[in-house]
Amino acid sequence: MKSWASKLYNLWELTRSSLFYVPVIISLMFIGGILLVFRLELSYTEYVEKLDFLYAGSTEDAKTILQTILSALITMTTLVISITMVVLSLSASQLGPRLIKIFMSSRLTQIYIGVFFGSIALTLTLLILLHDQSTFEQPPKLTISCCFLLTFINLFVLLGYVNHVARSGIADTTIERVTQELENSLARLTSSTQDSSQHAPAPSIPQELAQQKRDIYSACSGYIQNIQYPSLLELATKHDLLINIECRAGDYIFSGQKVGAIFPKSHAHADTEINVVGCIDIGANKTGAQDIEYSIRHLAEIGLRALSPGINDNFTAITVLDKLSGVLKKALDKELPEHIYHDEQDTLRLIGRSATKTDIVHSALSQIRDAGKTKPDILYHLIVIIGQINTSLQSKEAKQALVQQVAFIKQHIRDNFHNKEEETYLLNALEKYSF
């Protein structure tokens, strides 16, 4: 991905979960629409007069009705915001505060709220137009009628929004949304090429450069949201450098923390270090622009909270495991991005850290496995999905990571179900998949 494209996608990740931008755009569209209708009506008054089904009252009557409508729309919008806050509170307590982003990034939610705010803006604009009666001889029947029609439509929009919010509060709906985001992220960040080899280790620093390094340090604290690898490659090629980045997207770094090194030291000046650090975008929150584990952690968090003593919802955790099994099968046989770059002369210029398949398996299963270690149904489901995934896997690294999870499951069985019926049940499941 080009440097500017990666940075733009990171910006998109930060803005798409906001309830501000889409409603503002829709409100501006509504204002522009009512002004356009008003302008057309002034230009073609003789044709509008022939439409008998339009508003036939006076301007003063219209202003009175519109004032009432405006008050009702504000009340309706206040109700919508209240409903939204309740749903967000419930989602935060049941599914995790970080998953509020999933609800807020729903385009349908943003459109619904945009329609309510747009209707208020449209009605207010029309009231301002009607206040100056010198611009027309007769009340703008078509414009007023359009406002009345939109108010009527808002009643059904409110009904649709309540239905949408009710469905959004269901755990399965949130799980499905997170899964869809995860699949989109995998499609964007991974190659469709199947990889049966071991994850290639990062190349070593050439011996002649190893002792000639200049460490680079972060200038601020926060989560790494995006690393502009194309810009770093261009910088390294221009100044005849080898840059080693020791962090990756999703890591938290503090001010003054070492983030990498530049080789050789004689080519690395202070401004070069500033330029390198400037290619690492840091913010207050994680994003999925380059972090392949971002949505995996969100999905695992739902399962983890479902298994907490306060909720104790095994069925939700099992649903999460079902979704993770499909995603893991797709991810573990694909080629993960490796941030190793050479210039046109095939000279090594940039070494970056990459997520491995072991990392993905650990992020997806380890915490749910540990939280469900005393729950036989969770352990059984883990055995089943690991067995099904392992059967058709080609990647040796992924197979080793899954076998490691099975070893932990066996330990949980010995510790919690020794000489119990559950032990025999779970061990039979392990034998079925030849573990």
N, C-alpha and C positions, 0 to 999 in steps of 0.2 A: 504494500500500500504506500502511495506517495506520502511524503512528509506532510504536505498541506492537507491531503485527504484524511490522513490519520488524525491530525489536529482538529479538522472540521468534524469528523465523526465523534471525537471526544466531546466537542462543544455541543453537538447534537444530543449525546447521551446525557449531558448535564441539563439541557433545556427541555427535553421532551417530557420529563416527569413533572414539569411545572404546570399548575392550574392557571397560570397567568397569560401565557402567550396566545394560545388558541382562542380563549374567550375574548381577548382584546382584538384579535384579527376578525373574529365573527362580529363583534360589536361595530367595528369600523365598516365592515361589509354591509351590515344592516343600515347604518347611518347613510352610507353611500347609496344604498338601494332606495331608501325612502326619499332622498334628495333627487335621485334620478326620476322616480315616479312623479314627484312633485313638479319637476322641470318639464317632463313630457306632458303632464296634464295642463300646465300653463300654455304649452305650445299647441296642443290639440284639444282645446276646450270644447269646440263644437262637436267633436266626436264623443267626448265623455258625456256630454249632456244627453245624448241619445240612449245612454245605458240607464234604464229605469230602476234596476235592482241596487244601485249604489245608494250611499247615504244621502238623505234628502232634507236633513235638518239645517239649522243655522250654524254659523261659526261659534257663537257663544255656547250653544248646546253641545257642540263637538268638544269644545275646550273643557266643559264640565265633565263630560263622559271620559275624556282622555285623562283628566286629573284623577278620576276614580280608578281608571284602568292602571295608571302609573302606580298608585298606592297599592293596588292589588298585586301588581307584578313585583313590586319591592317586597311585599309580604311573602309572595310565593318564592322569590329568590332567597330570602332569608331562611325559609323553611328548607330549601334545597341545600343551603350551606350547612344548616343544622344537621340534616340527615347525613351529609357527607362527613361532618366531624364525628358523628356517632359511629359511622362505619369505620372510619380511620382509627378511632379509639379501640373498637372491638378487634380490628385486624391487628393492631399493635400488641394488644394483650394476648391474643390467641395465637397469632402466626409470627409475630416478631415485628419490632418497629421498623426494621430495614425493608420490610415488605410493603410498607405504605407506598413506596415508590411504584410498585406494580399497579396499585389502584390508581394513583395519580397519573401514571403514564398511559392509562387506557384512553385511546383516542375518543371512544364513545362517551366516556365521562366528561372529557374536555369539551366535546361538541354540545352535550346537553347543557352544561353550565354556560357555555358560550351563547346558546340560544336564549337562555333566561336573561343574561346580562345584555345581550343584543336587543332584546325586546324592550328593556327599560331604556336603553340609549335611543332606540327608534322612537318610542313614545315621547320621550323628553325632547328630541329634535323636532318632532311634529308640533308639540306645544309651543316651542320657540317660533316656528314658522307661522303658526296661527296667531301668535301675539301681534305680529305686524300685519294688519289687515290691508295695508296700502298696496301690497304686492298682487292682490287679486280682487276681483269684484264679487265673485261667488265663492263659497267655501269649496276647497279642493275635495270633491266628493270621492274621487278614486283613491287619493292618498289616505283620506280618513278611513275609507272602507278597507284598504289594505291593512291598516293598523288594527282595525276591529277583527279582521280575519286572522291576523297573526296572534292576537290575544286568545281567540277561540282555539287555535292550534296549540297554544301553550298549555292548555288543559290536558291534552293528550300527550304532549311532551313530558309533562309532570308525571303522568301515569307511567309512561315508558321509563322515565328516570327512576322511579320508585322500584319498578320491576328489575331494572338494571342493577340498582344498588343491592336489592335483596339477593340477587344471584351472585353479586360480587362478594357478599359476606360469607358464602359457602366456601369451605376450605378447598374442595375439589376444583372450584373455579380458579382460585388463586394458584393452586398447584399446576393446573393446565396452562395458565398464562406464563408462569415461570418456566415451565417445560418448553413452551413455544419460544420464549426468549433464548433459552439455552440452546435449542436446536438452531435458531438463527445465528447465534454467536458461533457455534461450531462450524456451521456452513461458511461463515465469513472468515474465520481464523484458521481453519484447518484445510489441508489439501484432500481432494477426493481420492488420491492415490493410496491404495492399501499398503501398509508397511508391516512386514513380518520380521524386520530386523530389530536388534537392540538399539535403544536410543543412543546416538553417537555422542561420545563425551566431547566437551568443549576443547578446542585445540589449545595446546600449551603455548605460553609465551616463548618466542625464540630465545635461545640462551644468550645471544649477543645483546639482547634488549632487556633481559630480566633484571639486571642491576641498574638500569638507566630509566627509572620511572619517576613520574611526578604524580602523587596522589591528588585526587580531586574530591572535594567535600561539598555537601549540600549547603545551600545558603538559607534554607527555610525548612520548616517541619510540615509534614502532611503525608498523604497517600500518593504514590506515583500513579497517575492516571494514564499517562501516555509517554512513550519514549520515541523521539523522532529519529529513528534509525537511518533513514535516507540522508537527513541533514548531517548526522554524525559521520556517515560514510563519506559524504562530500567534504566535510571538514578534515577528516583524517587523510584523505587523498590529497587535498590541497596543500597541507602542511607536512606531508610525508610522515604520518604518525600511525601508531597502532593504539587504538582505544579499547580498553577493557572495562565494560560496565558490569558491576558486581551486584546490581539490584534489578528487579523487573517490575512490570506493571502489577499493582496490587500490594506491593510492599509499603510498609510505613517507615519513613526515615525522619530523623530529627535534625535540627540545624547543627551543622558541624560534623555530621556523620559521613564517613568515607563512602562514596558511591562508585568509585572506580579508580583507574589509573591511566596515565598517558605515557607512551613509550615512543622515542627516547626523550629523556628529560631535556636535552639540549634544544629540541624542536618545540617544546611545550612552554609557551609563555603564559603570563598571567591572563591576558585577554583570551587566549585559547581555552584556558580552564573555564573562564566565564561563559564562553560560547558553548562548551560541552555541557555545563550545568544548565544552561538555558534551553537545551534540547530535551530536558527532562521536565515534563509538565507535572506539577505537584498541586494538589487541592485538598480540601477538607474531607472529601468523600471518595470512596472507590467508584470506578466506572468499569463498564465492560468493553471499553474501546480496544484494549489489548489483553485484558486479564481473562484468560480462558476459563478460570475457575470461579469467576464472579457469580454467574447464575447457578453454578453447581452448589456453591456455598449457600445461596438463598434457598434452593430446594432442600438441601440437607438441614437447614435451620428449621424449616417447617416440621420435618420429621423429628428433629431433636426436641423442639418445644412440645410436640404432641406426646412425646414419651416422658415429659417432666412430671413429677408427682402431682403438681397442681392441676394438670389437664388429663394425663393418663389416657390418651386416645390412641390405642394401638392401630385402629383401622386407618386413621389418617397417616400414620407412619408407614403402614403397609402400602398405601396408595403412593406415597413418596418413593418407596423402594421400587414399586412397579415402574414408575416414570423414569427413575434413575437407571433401571436395567436397560430400557430402550436407548436412553441417551448414551450410556457407557458403551454399549455394543457399537454404536455409530462412531464414538470418539476413539475407542481403543484400537480400532483397525485403520484409523486414518493417520496421515503424517502430520505431526504437530509442528508448528512454526519453530524454526531454529534461527536465532539471530546471530548468525556467523556470516560476515560479509567480506568479499575480496574486491579489489579494484579491477580495472580492465586488463591489467597485466598479471592478474591472478595473485596479487600480493595481499596477504591477510591484513585487513585494516580495522576491523571492528569485531569484538567478541561481546556478546550479550547473553544474559541468563535466560533460559527458556523453561517453561513448565514441562515436566515429564509425565509419562503415563502413570507412573507411580504416584506422582502428586495428585493427579486427577482421581485415581482410585481412592487414595487416602482422604481427599476432600469430600468425596461422595459417600463413603461407607464407614469410615472409622468412628466418627462421633455417634452416628446412629447405632452402630454395632455396640459401642461401649455403653450407650444409654439404655440399650435393650438387652444387656447381657443377662439379666434375670428374668427375661420374658421369653418363654420357649417359642411362642408364635413368631416373634420378631427374628429370633435366631434361625428358625426353620425357613422363614421367607428369605433371609439372607443366603442360606445354604442353597436354596433353589435358584435364586437369580444368579448367584456366583457360578453355580454349576452350569446353568444354561448359557451364560456369557462365555465361560471358559471353553465350552465344547466347540464353539465355532471361531474362537480367536486365532489369529495368526501371529500376533506380536508376542515375542518371548518376554519382553519387559512387562507387558500387561499381564501375562499369565503368572509371572513371578509375584507381581503385586497382589493378584487375586489369591494365590496360594498363601501368601503372608496373612491375608485376612482370614482365610480358613484356619490357619494355625492359631490365630487369636480366638476364633470361635470355639475351637477344640478346648482351649484353655478355659474359656468361660463355662463350657459344659462340665469340665472336671471340677471347677470351683463351686458351681451353683447347683448342679443336678446330679452329683455323684450318688450312685445307688438309688436313684429315683427313676420312675417310669419315663420321665422326660428325657433322661440320658439315653435310654435305648431308642426312643423315637428319633432323637436328633442324630445319633450315631448311625442309624439305618439310613437316614437321609444323606449323610456324608458318604456312606458306602455306595449308595445309588449313583453318585456322581464321581465315584472312584477317587475320593479325597482321602 
